[in-house]
Amino acid sequence: MLIFKILYIFGFSRLFRLLFQRNRLTILIYHNPSKDAIEKHILFLQKNYTLLSLDEALIKLKGNCLPKYPLVITFDDGHVDNFKLLSTFKKYGVIPTIFLTSDIVCTEKPFWFNHKDQIQLSGENLKKIDNNVRLVVLIHLKQSTERHFLQMRF
């Protein structure tokens, strides 16, 4: 951690960005940020990047005419609270892409993070356990939700 602080203080992150990211597309992925957090992020990002919709970015990539520091904002899982951010996006003219988890639409399958064992499997608790144990827990969870789904359908 100390090394990263030193690199930041001496401007290496800006130098890296200037040399390597100027003409490369950055895709920023959110899950379920608060309205305050996303507003602060957008203000920062608009000062430092050219915000594009995913469609705009694809067109510019194909035409080999990306602007300097292009960035696309996306949201993973299509969390219902993402809708609450709509007024913020409109306010700043940002067009994010929201990816929906279609595998669970019209089912009673929960998101992995909303599983009945969510106290044990919360993001913070998952961060505290060993990677190998985490993978075993998540694989078991996936199998148990699939069994639950199969029992419901047949």
One Martini backbone bead per residue (centre of mass of N, CA, C, O) as a GRO file, in nm:
protein
  154
    1MET     BB    1   0.057   0.064  -0.020
    2LEU     BB    2   0.295   0.258  -0.002
    3ILE     BB    3   0.384   0.246  -0.297
    4PHE     BB    4   0.122   0.375  -0.413
    5LYS     BB    5   0.148   0.644  -0.266
    6ILE     BB    6   0.418   0.726  -0.386
    7LEU     BB    7   0.337   0.714  -0.684
    8TYR     BB    8   0.114   0.927  -0.654
    9ILE     BB    9   0.274   1.167  -0.536
   10PHE     BB   10   0.485   1.155  -0.800
   11GLY     BB   11   0.283   1.102  -1.066
   12PHE     BB   12   0.263   0.809  -1.201
   13SER     BB   13  -0.039   0.788  -1.267
   14ARG     BB   14  -0.043   1.021  -1.472
   15LEU     BB   15   0.173   0.913  -1.658
   16PHE     BB   16   0.035   0.649  -1.729
   17ARG     BB   17  -0.220   0.776  -1.844
   18LEU     BB   18  -0.079   0.945  -2.065
   19LEU     BB   19   0.075   0.699  -2.210
   20PHE     BB   20  -0.168   0.448  -2.199
   21GLN     BB   21  -0.487   0.594  -2.195
   22ARG     BB   22  -0.563   0.807  -2.405
   23ASN     BB   23  -0.652   0.574  -2.652
   24ARG     BB   24  -0.818   0.409  -2.434
   25LEU     BB   25  -1.065   0.213  -2.325
   26THR     BB   26  -1.278   0.263  -2.048
   27ILE     BB   27  -1.442   0.037  -1.815
   28LEU     BB   28  -1.690   0.100  -1.577
   29ILE     BB   29  -1.792  -0.092  -1.287
   30TYR     BB   30  -2.099  -0.130  -1.137
   31HIS     BB   31  -2.360  -0.208  -0.907
   32ASN     BB   32  -2.467  -0.029  -0.612
   33PRO     BB   33  -2.471   0.279  -0.590
   34SER     BB   34  -2.500   0.569  -0.465
   35LYS     BB   35  -2.604   0.877  -0.544
   36ASP     BB   36  -2.365   1.033  -0.422
   37ALA     BB   37  -2.135   0.866  -0.543
   38ILE     BB   38  -2.206   0.898  -0.846
   39GLU     BB   39  -2.185   1.205  -0.854
   40LYS     BB   40  -1.888   1.227  -0.775
   41HIS     BB   41  -1.780   1.053  -1.004
   42ILE     BB   42  -1.886   1.214  -1.243
   43LEU     BB   43  -1.738   1.475  -1.184
   44PHE     BB   44  -1.458   1.350  -1.210
   45LEU     BB   45  -1.485   1.213  -1.492
   46GLN     BB   46  -1.552   1.475  -1.658
   47LYS     BB   47  -1.262   1.601  -1.601
   48ASN     BB   48  -1.084   1.318  -1.706
   49TYR     BB   49  -1.304   1.235  -1.926
   50THR     BB   50  -1.475   1.075  -2.196
   51LEU     BB   51  -1.805   1.030  -2.204
   52LEU     BB   52  -1.965   0.725  -2.307
   53SER     BB   53  -2.143   0.528  -2.469
   54LEU     BB   54  -2.135   0.217  -2.584
   55ASP     BB   55  -2.219   0.283  -2.872
   56GLU     BB   56  -2.016   0.509  -2.922
   57ALA     BB   57  -1.763   0.344  -2.866
   58LEU     BB   58  -1.800   0.135  -3.093
   59ILE     BB   59  -1.798   0.331  -3.328
   60LYS     BB   60  -1.518   0.459  -3.263
   61LEU     BB   61  -1.358   0.197  -3.278
   62LYS     BB   62  -1.424   0.121  -3.573
   63GLY     BB   63  -1.318   0.422  -3.670
   64ASN     BB   64  -1.060   0.505  -3.513
   65CYS     BB   65  -1.200   0.768  -3.306
   66LEU     BB   66  -1.104   0.820  -3.030
   67PRO     BB   67  -1.098   0.993  -2.770
   68LYS     BB   68  -0.973   1.125  -2.510
   69TYR     BB   69  -1.031   0.941  -2.249
   70PRO     BB   70  -1.228   0.700  -2.269
   71LEU     BB   71  -1.561   0.633  -2.110
   72VAL     BB   72  -1.757   0.369  -1.962
   73ILE     BB   73  -2.068   0.314  -1.802
   74THR     BB   74  -2.148   0.038  -1.584
   75PHE     BB   75  -2.388  -0.223  -1.486
   76ASP     BB   76  -2.429  -0.488  -1.272
   77ASP     BB   77  -2.735  -0.692  -1.262
   78GLY     BB   78  -2.972  -0.482  -1.245
   79HIS     BB   79  -3.037  -0.319  -1.008
   80VAL     BB   80  -3.312  -0.156  -0.886
   81ASP     BB   81  -3.146   0.102  -0.777
   82ASN     BB   82  -3.051   0.218  -1.054
   83PHE     BB   83  -3.309   0.391  -1.107
   84LYS     BB   84  -3.236   0.619  -0.891
   85LEU     BB   85  -3.005   0.742  -1.103
   86LEU     BB   86  -3.144   0.884  -1.345
   87SER     BB   87  -3.132   1.189  -1.265
   88THR     BB   88  -2.823   1.202  -1.268
   89PHE     BB   89  -2.779   1.128  -1.563
   90LYS     BB   90  -2.944   1.360  -1.679
   91LYS     BB   91  -2.796   1.599  -1.546
   92TYR     BB   92  -2.502   1.490  -1.696
   93GLY     BB   93  -2.539   1.325  -1.969
   94VAL     BB   94  -2.551   1.013  -1.899
   95ILE     BB   95  -2.494   0.683  -2.064
   96PRO     BB   96  -2.554   0.396  -1.945
   97THR     BB   97  -2.493   0.049  -1.886
   98ILE     BB   98  -2.725  -0.222  -1.824
   99PHE     BB   99  -2.681  -0.538  -1.689
  100LEU     BB  100  -2.870  -0.817  -1.700
  101THR     BB  101  -2.998  -1.097  -1.513
  102SER     BB  102  -3.163  -1.333  -1.699
  103ASP     BB  103  -3.152  -1.612  -1.541
  104ILE     BB  104  -3.380  -1.494  -1.306
  105VAL     BB  105  -3.608  -1.443  -1.473
  106CYS     BB  106  -3.903  -1.580  -1.372
  107THR     BB  107  -3.792  -1.656  -1.089
  108GLU     BB  108  -3.678  -1.773  -0.754
  109LYS     BB  109  -3.400  -1.691  -0.796
  110PRO     BB  110  -3.137  -1.570  -0.641
  111PHE     BB  111  -2.910  -1.385  -0.580
  112TRP     BB  112  -2.615  -1.454  -0.442
  113PHE     BB  113  -2.641  -1.194  -0.238
  114ASN     BB  114  -2.963  -1.303  -0.160
  115HIS     BB  115  -2.926  -1.537  -0.005
  116LYS     BB  116  -3.020  -1.709   0.277
  117ASP     BB  117  -2.688  -1.689   0.346
  118GLN     BB  118  -2.600  -1.377   0.350
  119ILE     BB  119  -2.447  -1.343   0.615
  120GLN     BB  120  -2.213  -1.536   0.530
  121LEU     BB  121  -2.212  -1.401   0.207
  122SER     BB  122  -2.110  -1.142   0.228
  123GLY     BB  123  -1.886  -0.938   0.093
  124GLU     BB  124  -1.716  -0.899   0.350
  125ASN     BB  125  -1.688  -1.201   0.422
  126LEU     BB  126  -1.561  -1.293   0.152
  127LYS     BB  127  -1.298  -1.116   0.185
  128LYS     BB  128  -1.194  -1.283   0.455
  129ILE     BB  129  -1.158  -1.529   0.280
  130ASP     BB  130  -1.028  -1.764   0.119
  131ASN     BB  131  -1.030  -1.827  -0.211
  132ASN     BB  132  -1.090  -2.134  -0.203
  133VAL     BB  133  -1.331  -2.114  -0.012
  134ARG     BB  134  -1.499  -1.918  -0.178
  135LEU     BB  135  -1.538  -2.104  -0.423
  136VAL     BB  136  -1.684  -2.329  -0.275
  137VAL     BB  137  -1.922  -2.161  -0.176
  138LEU     BB  138  -2.020  -2.060  -0.458
  139ILE     BB  139  -2.064  -2.337  -0.583
  140HIS     BB  140  -2.268  -2.437  -0.377
  141LEU     BB  141  -2.472  -2.214  -0.425
  142LYS     BB  142  -2.525  -2.268  -0.721
  143GLN     BB  143  -2.625  -2.560  -0.683
  144SER     BB  144  -2.860  -2.496  -0.484
  145THR     BB  145  -3.017  -2.305  -0.679
  146GLU     BB  146  -3.052  -2.511  -0.906
  147ARG     BB  147  -3.211  -2.720  -0.745
  148HIS     BB  148  -3.441  -2.531  -0.669
  149PHE     BB  149  -3.526  -2.474  -0.961
  150LEU     BB  150  -3.586  -2.767  -1.047
  151GLN     BB  151  -3.806  -2.818  -0.831
  152MET     BB  152  -4.002  -2.594  -0.937
  153ARG     BB  153  -4.040  -2.701  -1.246
  154PHE     BB  154  -4.095  -3.041  -1.178
   0.00000   0.00000   0.00000
